[in-house]
Amino acid sequence: MSIPFELPPEDRASSSYTGYTRAHWEAVADGLLWAAWRWSTPGRALLDLPGRPSRSGVRSDGLEGFARTFLAAGFRVAGAGGADPRGWLDRYAEGLAAGTLTPGREDTESWPVILDHDVQGQPMVESASVALGLRLTAPWLWKHLDSGVQDRVEEWLRGALRHVPAPNNWYLFPYTVAGFLESVGRGDAETAAARERALELMEGWYRGEGWYADGDGRAFDHYNGWTLHLYPVLDAHLGGDTDALARYGDRLRAHLDGFALMFGADGAPLHFGRSLTYRFAASAAVGLGALTGHTPLTPGASRRLVSGSLRYFVDRGALTDEGLLSLGWYGPHEATLQEYSGPASPYWASKAFVSLLAPAEHPLWTAAEEPAPVEQADRVLALTAPGLLVQATRGDGIVRLHNHGSDHVRPHEGESAAEDDPHYGRQAYSTRTGPTARQNVADNHLSVEVNGRSSVRRRVRPLGVGQGDGWGWAASWHRPVFRGGPPMVPGLRVESVTVARGPYELRVHRVVGAPPGARVTHTGWATGPEESLTSTLHGLYGWEPGTETVRAPQGTAYVPWAELPRLSGAAGGTSVHVGLAALTGEPVVAPAAAAVTEVVPGEDGVEVVWADGARTRVSFGPVGVTHTEGQDLSLR
């Protein structure tokens, strides 16, 4: 797919996988900035990009355009040692002066003031990008601003320190503002308090293995890398704080040890969690690890991941004909979006350009590209802290994520089916498929049907994870909730176990407390009929014979419309349901119907006998999985 700006020639000698070099990164950054700046106001304080407005309104969206592109410009210029042949910083200097002249006024240039998150909070998010852009470019921009403009900018930024953030990663926005102010000699008790509060909360949100929850609940997603790791590690790096860099850098290294497996061979990040329109921002943590040295990856593997992710979206229509990042995944895609997303929201993808802080002579750019983790071998990785199971197959380059620990339900919130979120509630996600829209049949979902009403999964309660040689498992339980009529059925719960082995996913569910006449359905992966993918789902126990194919007319972020396999069965009291799913981009060694030869039910679980003689036992009291290999390894 053509793009509206020129890229350098590919370099297949040093970048044998992607062809991208540091010069490609600079060209993409410049191209994105050039296209966005065509939509600036006369005084350059707002970038009013075309598209549907966010719930925060067009003025906030205009600030968002200024702030998020400033991130890209900051990384671009700082990474070049201050060289700015296109004059990006002059534009931002003018915008800073105009936007802070009369904040809050309804005129052409004035920025909105920063208030509490539930009143007018979006400017607080953007204040962090403004502050970080200023910190990155301080020697060439801030130091040359008029003192009056400096004072006005400081006063506007301090709004972030004086108002209440959302109870999640937002606390890192005043933290970042305070870090900038302290770096230019404007720190005080107010900045110190903002930084101390953020780091205090981060300790409570850190769950181990390099994973932070996004707040007090169990939201684990891409915010872990592009926000919760990015801001404290980059702050320590820029400030030369070796103690903080050691502390937060070690956590980043631990995160990358598993996260590096979450990119497909085509460069795609996992399509999971919110704000996916930020796209290649998913690679920010990888680039930051390479920059600071806090990574388990070699420089060549790091560049393979970051350049693969950038090229994945550049090649697949993420840019409009005008060179703007669209609201969506490839191109525009409404179902991918949150209502807080506006025309400039995708420009948080600018965080990926943190890689440009590594100078041209850095090993990130000089080492030859090496295979990504998914390209090295089949792997199954169990992550205890977030309750996730990662399954990667080298042959087709697909990575699958089985979600048994992450949701988007805050501790104080009830479980309402009206708030069903396809980007958390489904049991599996991948680098090649996206969830179906809420109005369509849900993919990768166990639904209990009572009186004709289907349930959704909201709060996910982890029950454990584990792994062995070539296999792994994860388990959780949830309380089915319903739209319309009574929101829940007393005593009803679903316990779910996924066992990943090779390309196969053994899915075992125990439904407890179902009323007489209840039914269950279970779906597999949603794919397009013209895709080079195969999605299979075979009932092994507790399902009626046969698998039906159902349609999702609104499609996914990958295809305009999709189809998916579905099983159905009766429930009532306590029932166990076992199925075998697979998503593959190459011929399956054995069809799902032949991969398992026997299912033996027991009093507290089931035992599954594989065609190669391996045995997997799933127990429910308590939940656990044991696995023994057979002699024939052809299925592996």
Number of C-alpha atoms within 10 A of each C-alpha: 8 12 18 14 15 11 15 15 11 15 14 14 10 18 21 15 22 23 19 26 21 18 16 20 22 22 16 22 19 18 18 23 20 18 19 23 19 12 16 19 15 13 17 22 27 30 27 24 24 13 12 13 20 18 14 17 14 18 23 25 28 25 26 31 28 30 30 27 28 26 26 27 27 31 27 28 24 23 21 16 14 18 12 15 8 12 11 18 22 14 17 25 19 16 25 26 22 21 25 24 18 17 17 15 13 11 10 15 28 23 27 23 20 26 19 17 18 10 10 16 22 26 26 31 23 24 25 27 26 27 25 25 27 25 25 23 23 19 13 18 18 19 13 11 16 11 11 11 18 16 14 18 18 18 12 22 26 20 19 31 24 15 16 19 22 16 13 19 22 23 25 25 26 30 25 27 29 27 27 28 19 16 15 13 8 13 14 11 8 12 22 15 14 22 22 12 14 20 15 10 17 23 10 12 20 19 15 15 19 24 26 28 24 24 22 18 18 25 24 25 25 26 20 23 25 23 21 26 24 24 21 24 27 21 20 20 18 15 16 11 12 11 10 16 22 15 13 21 27 19 22 29 22 18 24 23 16 18 24 22 24 27 29 28 29 21 25 26 28 26 27 23 21 19 20 23 26 23 28 29 28 30 32 24 31 32 28 30 26 25 23 16 15 21 25 19 20 17 25 21 21 30 33 26 33 28 26 26 25 25 21 21 19 18 13 14 20 24 24 17 13 14 19 22 30 24 27 22 27 22 18 18 17 15 18 23 17 14 10 14 19 26 23 29 20 27 29 24 24 25 26 28 28 25 28 27 21 22 17 15 9 14 17 26 23 17 17 19 26 21 16 27 25 24 21 15 13 22 22 27 22 24 22 20 21 25 25 26 27 25 30 31 23 19 17 20 25 27 28 27 22 26 26 31 28 26 24 24 21 17 11 8 10 11 20 18 19 14 14 22 20 24 25 27 24 25 27 27 24 25 22 25 24 25 30 30 21 16 9 15 20 24 27 24 21 28 22 27 21 19 11 10 16 19 23 27 27 26 27 24 18 23 19 21 27 21 19 14 11 15 22 25 33 29 29 22 21 18 22 26 26 24 16 11 8 10 15 19 15 12 11 18 20 22 20 25 29 28 28 29 22 20 25 25 25 22 23 22 24 20 22 18 18 24 18 12 13 18 20 23 19 25 27 27 29 32 30 21 13 8 12 10 19 17 17 23 30 25 23 22 19 20 21 12 13 11 18 12 13 15 17 22 16 18 22 23 23 20 18 13 17 23 21 25 22 25 22 21 18 18 26 15 14 14 17 20 24 21 24 23 23 21 25 20 18 13 11 16 13 13 14 21 15 12 18 22 13 15 17 11 14 11 8 12 20 21 18 21 20 19 18 17 17 17 18 19 19 24 17 16 9 10 18 18 24 16 20 12 15 13 8 12 11 9 17 13
